[in-house]
Amino acid sequence: PAPKVYPDQAVAEAKKAVGEAFGKANVAVLVAGRTNGGTDQAMVLAVAANVRLARSAGSMSLNESLADNPATPTGIGDAVKSLARAYQEISLGQLAGAPPVQLEPSYRTGDSATSTIEQNCS
């Protein structure tokens, strides 16, 4: 079947809603990771936990925003799905103790998706 065609207004509203969800998720990850915890091991772990929590909540919010906004253009939707997956893969990898080099592809995917979303939702 042919993809559903949405009115321009619905597309604009979907882009706005998805863009806002992205903005919140992106800021949450940036704010959570803004500090390194210093030399206190408990604080280092607390910062790491907050960053993982921000990625987890961000991925859920991104996926929910897509589900709630079916008029989201395909390219933006694909980038949002890709970013949500990258957030999940990074968080799970970190929880599993994966070395940074193993997570690098997910970071690159996330960076690319972020760039696509920023270019198309601003």
Secondary structure, 3 states (H helix, E strand, C coil): CCCCCCCHHHHHHHHHHHHHHHHHHHHHHHHHCCCCCCCCHHHHHHHHHHHHHHHHHHHHHHHHHHHHCCCCCHHHHHHHHHHHHHHHHHHHHHHCCCCHHHHHHHHHHHHHHHHHHHHHHC
